Amino acid sequence: MKKTVFLFLMLSLTASLPGWSQTNWTLKNCIDYGLQHFGTVKIAQYQTETANQQARQALGLYLPQVAGSATFTDNVKLQTSIIPAGPLSPEPIRLTFGQKYQNNVSAQLTQPIYDRSLLLGLKASKPNQQLAELNNRQTREDVIYNITSNYYQVFISQQQIALLKDNLERTQQVLNILKLQRDNGVIQPVDYTNTEVSYNNTRSQLSLAENDVNLALNRLKYQMGLSQDQPLTLSDSLLMKVPPTVPMTQFDAKNLVTFQQAETNLTLQRLQLQRTRAGYMPSLNFTANYGTLNFANQFDNAFKNFIGYGSIGLRLNVPIFDGFQRDAQVQQAKLTVLTQEEQQRLNTSAYQLQFNNAQSQIQKAKLNAENDERTVKLAQEVYNITTLQYRQGTKPLTDLINADNSYRQAQSNYINSLINFYQARLDLEQSQGTLLNFYNQL
């Protein structure tokens, strides 16, 4: 009975999961799944936690450092010292100092009072954590981009298959008519054969398209972190028409996560330069030491009658000369900062170029898609009229074949222009740094 109740609860829980037990996957469902299951997302989360632990480590360097030690010594052979001959003794005197057994238990404490290098390390913890968060965001944006791009590819491929099937059906209807006309001697057999060749070509195109959609589905599953064995059926959430244009925004490179990553890296490099320079400065530490000693000639007394001792003090470390090593390190750090600053200026120009190109591309893609959409409607009208006229005997077969070919070509062009538009829109979102907004609005 308990097993039955447990199984029922598990099935209910599985059914309540957001979209992962469903048969049809929307674009948002696919992205949701990928953001939770794709390996790079998990790696980015681990790197974020690593940065948090590094911050703890940097803080720990400025906290008290306490260490304890204990030693037990068995002086198998004690050291002998010699007192030279003198007025008190005409011969040298041999003396043995110490006792056979010696115990020492001690603890040492060191507390940094002033260490510029450690303070700068603490200061670097925050930008290091920010960089990890930015890397996490970059990973999420990459997942959104890759899943969306592959989702579009699968969806458009499925529409291509639907159009090919529709073409097959129409061609089959024409073949049925031509077969009757051929059998009755109305047309030449070659007319039927030409149309049959067109039908077979369409079947071959359909087979290739079905294989392509399977490959695209496999790529989509990989980008989602979904098992290749699990079925994946996309929901018809995309309409076969030109979507509205993405609103144009004023470009600002600071919105891009790549720009923010570079800026944070620059901050870290400047702090590293300061830390290297801080190596010239003295450091001051407070020290404390406490322990107990025991000496004995008999093992039974080796752990009795301990004598305590302790001390406190200050330790000042002053760098004097290191053979110009630190100066070389400072110069290297300066050059690294200058290199990254120049690279950031180059990258900013590249981001602006990418945004401008994306704007131009989406305008062109939208115009092409709208024109191809109108062309499909016109080609369909011409095909329908030509088909009717052919059946009435007022149009020859060549006109029907030409109208059919034009209709197919118009459909193919429209499919290609649609995928170009969807991809251009995605590229524009990426160039604006608004992929997360795009995902949240799905």
N, C-alpha and C positions, 0 to 999 in steps of 0.2 A: 504493500500500500504506500509506504514511504517513497519507494522508488518511483511509483506511478506519479505521485504528487510532485516529486523532484523533476521528473521528465516533463510534466506539464508546465511547471514554472520555467524551465529552460527554454521550452518551445515558445512560451509567451514572451520571454525576454528577447529571444532571437527575432521574433516577429516585430517587436517594438523598436529594433535598431533602425537608425535613420537611413533607409534606402539600401542597406547591404544585403537584405534578404529579398529584395524586390526583383522583378523580372526586367523592368525597364529602368535604365540609368539616364538621368538628365546630366547636363554638363556640370551643374553644381554638385550633384551626387558624386560624380567621378572625381572632382577636385577635392571634395570633403574627404573622400576615402584616401586619395593620394597624400593629402596633408597629414594623415594619421599613420599611413602604412609604408610610404616610400622610404627607402633606406637613408637617403641624404637628409631627410627631415630629422630622423632619429640621430644621425651623426651630428647635425647642427645643434640639437638639444644637448647632446653629450658635451660638445665644445662650449656651450653656454655654461653648463655646470662646472666644466674645467676652469673657466675664467673666474667663476665664483670661488672655487677652491684656491686659485692662485691669489685672489684678493685676501683670503684668510691667511695664506702663507706669508704674504707681504706684511700683514698686520702682526703676525706672530714673530717676525724678526725684530720688532720694536718692543715686544713684551719681554718680561723677565725670562731669562734662560737659566734653568736650574738643572744641575747634573749631580748625580751621586756616584760614589765609587767605594769599593771595599777591597782590601788586599789582605792576604794571609801569606806570610813568608816564613819558611823554615830554613834558617841559616845552617845549612849542612856543615859548612866550614866557615867559621867567623874570620874576618879579616884581622891580620896582625900588624900592628904598628911598632916601629922601633924608635926608642929614645936614645940619641947618641950618648956616648960616654962623656962624663963630666966630673965635676968636683965631688958629686954625691955618689958616683958609681964609676969605677975604672973601666967597666965593661958596658957595652950597649945593653939596654933593657928592652926586652920584647913584651909588648902588652897586647892583649886581645880585648877589643871593645865590642859592646853589644851583647845581646842575648840570643839564644837559639831561635825562639819564636817571636814573631812580631805581627800584630794586627793593626790595621788602620782603616777606619770607616769615616768618610768625609762627604760633605756636600758643598757645592760651589754655586753661587748665584752671580749672574752678570746682567745688569740693566743698562741698556744704552741711554745716555742722557742727551747727547747730541751727536747725530750722525746724518749729515746732509744727504748722503747717498740713500740711506734707508727711508728718510722722509720723502724723497722724490719717488722711491719705489712705491710707497703708500699712495702718493698722488697719482701714479700711473695705473692704479688698480681700477679706478672708475672708467677711464677711456678704454681700458682693456676689456672690461665688461660690456661697455657700449659697442665695441667692435664685435664681440661675440653675438650680441643681440642683432646687430646689423647683418652679420653673416647668416644668422637664422632667418632674418627677413628676406635676404637675397635668395636663400634656398627655397623659401616658400614661394617667392615670385617665380623662380625657375620652374618649380613644380606646376604652378598655375599656367605658365606660358606653355610648357611642353604638353601638358594634358589637354589644354584648350586647342592647341594646334593639331594634335593627333585626333582629338574628338571631331574637329572640323573635317579632317581628311576622311575619317570613317563615315561621317554623315554624308558628305558630298559623294563619296564612292557608292554609298547605298542609294542615293538619288540617281546616280549614273546607272546603276543596275535596274532601278525601277523604269527609267526611260528606255533602256535597251529591251526590257521585257515588253514594254508597250510597243516599241518598234517591231519586235518579233510578232506580236499579236496582229498588228496592222498588216505586216508583210504576209503573214499567213492567210489573212482574209483576201489579200490581193492574189495570192497563189491559188486559193480555192477557185476564184473567178477565172483566172488564167487557165487553170486545168480544164474547166468546162469548155472554155473557148478553144483551147488546143484540141481537145477531143472532138469538138464539133467542126474543126477546121477553120475557125474564124481567125486565128492567129497562127503565126509560125512557131514551131517548137522552140526555136532559139529564144523567142520572147519569154517563154516560160522558164527556160534554162537560165537566162540572165537574172531574172527575179529570184530564182532559187539560189543562185550564187550569192546574191545580196543577202538572202535569208541566212545562208550558212555563214557568211562573214559576220553577220550580227550575232549569231550563236557563238562564234569564236570570241568576239569582243566581250560577250556576256561572261563566258568562261574565264577570260582574263580578268575582267572586272571583279568577279566573285573571288578569285584568288587574291587580287589586290586588296579587297576589303578584309579578307582574313588576315593578311599580313599587317594591315593598318590596325586591326583589332588587337593583334598580338603586341604591337608597339604600344598601343594605348594601355593595355593591361600592365605592361612592364612599367610605364611611367606612373601608373597608379599604385604599383606594388601589389597588384592582384595576381593570384595564381593563374598560370597559363591554362590550367585545366578547368577553371571556373568559367561558365558561360557569361557572356556580356552582351546585352541587347540595349541599344541606345533608344532613348525616348525621342519622339518627333517633336522636340522642343524648339528646333530651328525651322523657320518657315522658308519655303522655296521662293523667296522674294528678297529684294534688296532691303536690308535693315536700315534704320535711320543712321545718319552719319554721327560719329562721336563728336560731341561739342568740342570746339577748339578752345584751348586754354593757352595762357601766356607761358612760354617756356621758362623754367627756372631750374638750373642744374642742381640746386640744393635739394630738390625733391627726389632726386635719383639716389637710390641706395648705394650705387657704386661711387658716386661723388662723396657721400657721407662716409663710406668706408675709407676712401683715400684721405679725407680730412682727419678722420680719427687716427689713421696710421701716421699722418704727419704730426699730430699731437704727441703720439707715443715716441716718435723719432726725436722730437724736440726735447721731450723729457729725458730721453736716453742721452742726448747731448749734455743736458744739465747734470745728469748723474755722472757722466764721465768727467766733467769738469770738477764735480764735487770731490773726486778722488784726491784733489790737491789740498783739500781742507782737512784740518785735524778732527778727530773724533774723541769723545769723552764717554767713558763707561764707569758705572759704579760696580764694585766687586765686593762680594762677601764670601767668607769661607769658614766652615765649622767642621770639626771632626773629633774623633777620639782615638787614642793610641793605647796599645797594651804591649808590654814586653814580659817575657817569661822564659825561664830555662827548662821548665817542666811543661809537658803538653797539658796536664790537668789545669795548670794556671793560665793557659794561653787565652782563655776567654773570660778572665776575671780582672777586676780592678783597672778598668779603662780610665785613661786620663784625657780630659777634654782640652781642646784648644780652639781658637777662632780668631778671625781678623776681618776688618772691613777696609776699603780703600777706594781710590780713584785711579783709573788707568787712562792716560792720555796718549793717543797715537798721532804722531806728526810725520806726514810724508816729507822726505827731504829731497831725495834724488832717485829716479828710477830709470836712468839712462834714456830719457826722452820717450819712453814707451807711451805714457799717458798722453803726451802731446800729439803723438801720431794717432792715437785713438780718438782724440778730440777732432783732429782734422778729418779723419774718416767719417765721424758722425756728422760734421758740418757738410761734407760733400753728399752724404746720404740725404740730408734734409733738403739741400739745394736741388738734388736730382728729383726728389719726389715733388717738390714745389713746381719745377718745370714740367714734370709729367702731368701734374694736375691741370696746369694751364692747357697743355695739349689735349688732355681728355675732355676738358670743358668745351673746347672747340669741336671736338668729335661728337660730343653729345648734342650740341646745337645742330650740327650737320645731319645727324641721324634723325632728330626731330623734324627738321625742315623737309628732309626726304620722305619721312613717314607721312607728313601732311600732304605733300604733293602726290604721293602714291595712293592715299586713300581717296583723294578727290578724283584721280584718274580711274581708280578701280570702281568707284561709285558710278561715274559717268559710263564706263564700259558696261557695267552690270545693268544699268537702266536701259541702255541702247540694246543690249542683247535680249533683255526681257521683252522689249517691244518687238524685236525681230522674231522672237519665238512665236509671239501671238500672230504676227503677220504671216509667218511661214505656215502656221497651223491653219489659218484661214485659207491660204492659197492651196494647201494640200487638201483640205476638206472640199473646196470648190472643184478642184481638179479631179478628185476622186468621183464626185457626183457627175461631172461632165464626162468622165471616162466611162462610167457605167451607162450613161445615156448615149454613148457613142459619138460624142461631139469632140472628144479629145483623144489623141493617140496615146499609146502606152508610154512612149518616151517622155511625154509631158508629165505623166503620173510619176514615173521613176525620178525625173528631175525634181518634181515637187517634193517627193519623199526624201530624196537626198538633201535638199535644201532645208527641210524641216529637221532632219537628223543633225545636220551641221549646226543649225541654229541652236538646237538643244545642247549640243556638245559645247559650243561657245559660251552658252549661258552658264553651264555647269562650271566651266573653267573661270569665268569672270566672277562667279559667286565665291569660289574658294579663294580667288585673289583678293576679293573685297574683305572676306572674313580675316584672312591673314594680314592684310594691310591694317585693319582695325586693331588686331592684336598687337602688331608692331608699333602702332601709334600709342596704344596704352603703355607699352613697355618703354617707349622713348620719352613719355611724360612722367614715368614713375608712378602710374596709377593702376597697376595690375591688381593690387589688393582692393582698391575701390571697385574695379571691374568685377572682381570675384564677389565682393559683398553685395553688389547690385543684381546678381543673377537670381 
